[in-house]
Amino acid sequence: MKNAPAPLALLGMRVSAVLILISMLFGNLAWSQVTEVPSERQMTLPMYRPILLGQGPDSLINRIDTQDLVQRGQKDGMVLFICSVRKTGEVEWSEIFGGLPNSDLLRVEVQKRLAVASNPRFIPGVYNHRTVDAIYYGTVVFTISDGKPRLRIFSNVQPAAVASEDDFIDPQPFFGEGSKFSGFHYPDETARVQMDGSVRLKMKIDETGIVQSIQAVSEEPPFEGFAAAALNDFRNCKFIPAFRNGLPVASEVTLPVLYRAKGF
């Protein structure tokens, strides 16, 4: 005996149910493709997260051409750099400020890959569950072992941490969200003769990013107001705290502050 055909009303209900499921599926798919984080979802971000290199073709470490460095004759080398990273992960400006001798080829390569036109991408920093514009300090180490290049980028400029290949991440000053940090302000922009300057600040910063103590340990050139400018720029700012083993920690660090007569 053959089954009787389903009533039209029942068939209509089945079709409606299928349409609802398809609608839900595409609704969820569309949500998963949203790139902007809505305000009601901000709490999904951690309290703190430092700027990170990230992975993929746009990451700085994957932009540096190690084979070309080998072919051009770069031996073991190291350069230190600083860059301002927007909350979108884009680099606003960057500067190489130190390193080892005989690292000229590495310096040029890192400068080229950090340039805004090159469009390198970082994972942006987070403070109080929100992405923030912040300053990143990094050290690039290039070595050759058994004829093969090895590239490491450390998210700090502390010599001991770099030497031990520690996972320590320097505290990172950030803009906004209650921080009074607003960048590096040249000490006297009206001076007839302007020159580049640099200051090394020794700071104690707690695990919440609050400055506990700060002092200038060097100033180049001296007696031009750069130390006073650096202390003023950093005294009341907040930091994304230092990280070690993936957790925020209190830290005592020495960070460079750069001043350029023509700006960055």
PLY file of the C-alpha trace (Angstrom):
ply
format ascii 1.0
element vertex 264
property float x
property float y
property float z
element edge 263
property int vertex1
property int vertex2
end_header
0.00 0.00 0.00
1.48 3.38 -1.02
1.87 6.23 1.46
-0.54 9.09 1.00
1.00 12.40 -0.16
1.70 14.95 2.60
-0.95 17.63 2.98
-0.05 20.99 1.42
-0.14 22.71 4.81
2.45 20.28 6.22
4.62 20.68 3.14
4.48 24.46 3.53
5.61 24.17 7.16
8.60 22.05 6.12
9.64 24.55 3.45
9.34 27.40 5.97
11.50 25.51 8.45
14.20 24.95 5.79
14.13 28.64 4.86
14.53 29.65 8.51
17.54 27.32 8.89
19.15 28.74 5.73
18.51 32.26 6.97
20.15 31.46 10.31
23.12 29.86 8.58
23.80 32.85 6.37
23.16 35.21 9.26
25.87 33.48 11.31
28.21 33.44 8.32
27.77 37.16 7.79
28.45 37.82 11.49
31.66 35.80 11.35
32.96 38.04 8.54
32.57 41.31 10.48
36.00 42.92 10.93
34.98 45.77 13.23
34.55 44.72 16.86
31.18 46.12 18.06
31.20 47.97 21.36
29.04 45.34 23.05
31.72 42.73 22.26
34.69 44.72 23.56
34.75 42.63 26.74
35.91 39.66 24.67
39.33 41.35 24.52
41.70 40.82 27.47
42.42 43.51 30.03
45.95 43.88 28.61
47.65 42.63 25.48
50.96 43.95 24.16
51.56 44.76 20.53
52.62 41.49 18.90
54.33 40.60 15.63
51.65 38.18 14.51
51.97 35.71 11.65
51.18 35.63 7.96
52.67 37.39 4.92
52.13 40.89 6.32
54.02 40.25 9.56
57.36 42.05 9.82
59.29 38.84 10.45
57.96 37.34 7.24
58.68 40.50 5.22
62.43 40.48 5.89
64.26 38.75 3.02
66.86 36.59 4.76
68.09 34.91 1.58
68.81 38.27 -0.01
70.72 39.32 3.11
72.88 36.21 2.83
73.53 36.76 -0.87
74.52 40.37 -0.25
77.00 39.35 2.42
75.31 40.17 5.71
76.97 38.29 8.55
75.70 38.03 12.12
74.05 41.32 13.02
71.52 43.07 15.22
69.44 46.25 15.02
67.07 47.90 17.50
63.97 49.77 16.43
60.95 51.63 17.69
57.62 52.13 15.93
54.21 53.59 16.59
51.45 51.06 15.93
47.86 52.17 15.44
44.89 50.30 16.88
44.36 48.91 13.37
47.80 47.23 13.47
49.29 49.63 10.91
52.65 51.32 11.46
52.41 55.10 11.75
56.18 55.76 11.90
59.35 53.85 12.72
63.00 54.47 13.51
66.16 52.34 13.79
68.20 53.60 16.73
70.96 51.14 17.53
72.56 47.78 16.96
75.83 45.97 16.38
78.61 47.06 14.01
78.57 45.55 10.51
74.76 45.43 10.50
74.27 48.00 7.72
72.57 45.61 5.30
70.25 44.37 8.02
69.50 47.96 9.06
68.50 48.94 5.51
66.33 45.82 5.12
64.50 46.38 8.40
63.99 50.08 7.60
62.52 49.16 4.23
60.16 46.55 5.67
59.01 48.84 8.50
58.25 51.73 6.15
54.62 52.83 6.01
54.59 52.24 2.25
55.52 48.60 2.89
52.39 48.29 5.07
53.63 45.82 7.69
50.96 44.62 10.11
51.16 44.04 13.85
48.59 42.67 16.25
47.54 45.88 18.03
47.91 46.46 21.76
45.00 46.27 24.19
44.40 48.19 27.39
41.21 47.93 29.45
39.62 45.58 26.89
40.10 48.05 24.01
42.62 48.28 21.22
44.89 51.33 21.56
47.55 53.23 19.62
50.89 52.43 21.29
54.69 52.35 20.96
56.53 49.11 20.23
60.21 48.44 20.97
61.93 45.59 19.13
65.29 43.93 18.49
66.06 42.10 15.24
68.80 39.45 15.47
70.20 37.87 12.30
72.63 34.96 12.45
74.03 32.39 10.05
74.50 28.80 11.22
75.79 26.06 8.89
75.24 28.43 5.99
71.56 28.94 6.82
70.08 32.25 8.01
68.22 32.53 11.29
66.07 35.57 12.07
64.61 36.42 15.45
62.61 39.48 16.47
62.30 40.15 20.19
59.62 42.48 21.52
62.05 44.22 23.84
65.34 46.14 23.82
66.73 44.82 27.12
70.22 43.35 26.43
69.97 40.54 29.01
66.55 39.42 27.78
67.69 39.42 24.16
70.92 37.55 24.98
68.98 34.82 26.78
66.26 34.76 24.08
63.71 35.38 26.81
60.04 35.83 25.89
59.95 39.07 27.88
57.98 41.91 26.24
58.81 45.50 27.12
56.06 47.69 28.62
54.51 49.79 25.85
53.34 53.40 26.34
49.92 53.98 24.80
47.72 56.89 23.78
44.26 57.58 25.22
42.18 55.48 27.63
43.27 57.66 30.56
46.95 57.72 29.59
48.47 61.18 29.37
51.10 60.00 26.91
50.84 62.06 23.70
54.12 61.27 21.96
57.65 62.67 21.96
57.78 66.47 22.15
60.93 68.18 20.94
62.27 70.34 23.80
62.46 73.67 21.94
60.91 73.80 18.49
61.69 77.51 18.23
65.46 77.06 18.58
67.42 78.42 15.60
69.66 75.34 15.46
67.94 72.02 16.03
69.57 68.63 16.37
68.54 65.05 16.96
68.62 63.85 20.56
68.11 60.71 22.60
67.51 59.87 26.23
67.59 56.58 28.12
64.94 56.36 30.83
65.14 53.83 33.64
61.65 53.03 34.88
59.84 50.79 37.30
56.37 49.93 36.05
53.89 47.78 37.94
51.83 44.91 36.55
48.95 47.28 35.73
51.13 49.63 33.65
51.49 52.43 36.22
54.90 54.15 36.48
56.36 53.74 39.98
59.67 55.52 39.41
61.48 57.15 36.52
64.92 58.68 35.98
67.06 59.74 33.01
70.31 57.75 32.97
71.78 59.30 29.81
71.18 62.23 27.45
72.75 62.87 24.04
73.72 65.58 23.41
73.78 66.85 27.01
72.43 70.18 28.25
69.99 70.64 25.36
66.81 69.86 27.31
66.22 66.35 25.98
66.23 64.65 29.40
63.71 67.13 30.78
61.52 66.62 27.70
61.63 62.83 28.07
60.76 62.95 31.76
57.87 65.26 30.99
56.63 63.02 28.15
56.65 59.85 30.25
56.06 60.91 33.84
52.26 60.75 33.71
51.73 58.23 30.93
50.37 54.71 31.29
51.76 51.56 29.76
50.51 48.26 28.56
52.47 46.36 31.23
55.43 44.13 30.49
54.66 40.48 29.75
56.51 37.30 30.55
55.25 33.78 29.88
52.08 35.33 28.47
51.18 37.18 31.69
51.47 40.86 32.72
54.32 41.46 35.20
55.97 44.30 37.06
59.20 45.36 35.40
62.31 47.49 35.68
63.47 48.51 32.21
65.57 51.06 30.40
63.85 52.46 27.32
65.21 54.89 24.73
63.36 58.07 23.85
64.20 59.61 20.49
63.82 63.21 19.39
64.19 64.19 15.75
64.64 67.79 14.68
62.47 67.17 11.62
60.04 64.86 13.40
59.32 61.22 12.51
0 1
1 2
2 3
3 4
4 5
5 6
6 7
7 8
8 9
9 10
10 11
11 12
12 13
13 14
14 15
15 16
16 17
17 18
18 19
19 20
20 21
21 22
22 23
23 24
24 25
25 26
26 27
27 28
28 29
29 30
30 31
31 32
32 33
33 34
34 35
35 36
36 37
37 38
38 39
39 40
40 41
41 42
42 43
43 44
44 45
45 46
46 47
47 48
48 49
49 50
50 51
51 52
52 53
53 54
54 55
55 56
56 57
57 58
58 59
59 60
60 61
61 62
62 63
63 64
64 65
65 66
66 67
67 68
68 69
69 70
70 71
71 72
72 73
73 74
74 75
75 76
76 77
77 78
78 79
79 80
80 81
81 82
82 83
83 84
84 85
85 86
86 87
87 88
88 89
89 90
90 91
91 92
92 93
93 94
94 95
95 96
96 97
97 98
98 99
99 100
100 101
101 102
102 103
103 104
104 105
105 106
106 107
107 108
108 109
109 110
110 111
111 112
112 113
113 114
114 115
115 116
116 117
117 118
118 119
119 120
120 121
121 122
122 123
123 124
124 125
125 126
126 127
127 128
128 129
129 130
130 131
131 132
132 133
133 134
134 135
135 136
136 137
137 138
138 139
139 140
140 141
141 142
142 143
143 144
144 145
145 146
146 147
147 148
148 149
149 150
150 151
151 152
152 153
153 154
154 155
155 156
156 157
157 158
158 159
159 160
160 161
161 162
162 163
163 164
164 165
165 166
166 167
167 168
168 169
169 170
170 171
171 172
172 173
173 174
174 175
175 176
176 177
177 178
178 179
179 180
180 181
181 182
182 183
183 184
184 185
185 186
186 187
187 188
188 189
189 190
190 191
191 192
192 193
193 194
194 195
195 196
196 197
197 198
198 199
199 200
200 201
201 202
202 203
203 204
204 205
205 206
206 207
207 208
208 209
209 210
210 211
211 212
212 213
213 214
214 215
215 216
216 217
217 218
218 219
219 220
220 221
221 222
222 223
223 224
224 225
225 226
226 227
227 228
228 229
229 230
230 231
231 232
232 233
233 234
234 235
235 236
236 237
237 238
238 239
239 240
240 241
241 242
242 243
243 244
244 245
245 246
246 247
247 248
248 249
249 250
250 251
251 252
252 253
253 254
254 255
255 256
256 257
257 258
258 259
259 260
260 261
261 262
262 263
